[in-house]
């Protein structure tokens, strides 16, 4: 049947590689379109290539829906793929520059095409409850220290700690370790003992809670993606052991013939 032929086609390796190549080529086009010199020289060509790729993606989705019928929409990754193509098609046909910027979402299709990337994304989704819990703790610690900083240093440094919101923003910058020595030095000029506050905040906020946040993500990826990559390693190890056993058997047979 024609449907079976189409299904074998969309499931074939060359078809997957072709879709992946289109995604990569489309990403290059979208990036080149942001360079003024390239846009001035090849603007119409890039636009035409972009539209051709969009129509190719629509055709690919249509083939998959024809091959799998309603079963296509039972997969969350297929729904993700369908939504990305639909949004990019609407963005490409729109004259609004703000909507056209959403064309770059097509690059995210590479996640749905490559199985190993799907495993990593699934692991990150499984880590959301732990990430949310760690995030709440971080916000609470940030709020507590912001209130303290606003009361201690707000009068002398209103731009940094004038109110709780400005203090939270400043402490968030300190937590990321971006330019925090300048902030600490500015406060130390008016409050010589402020070093104790910043050291305490860095130890609790940056070195402890942020590392806890990272640990939650790493653990989730190890639990979900570990079996996949670990299974590949085990297969390679088993294959090497079988080859070594065959070599020993061949050597034993050769000695017997002598």
Beta strands, then each sheet from edge to edge (+ up, - down):
end
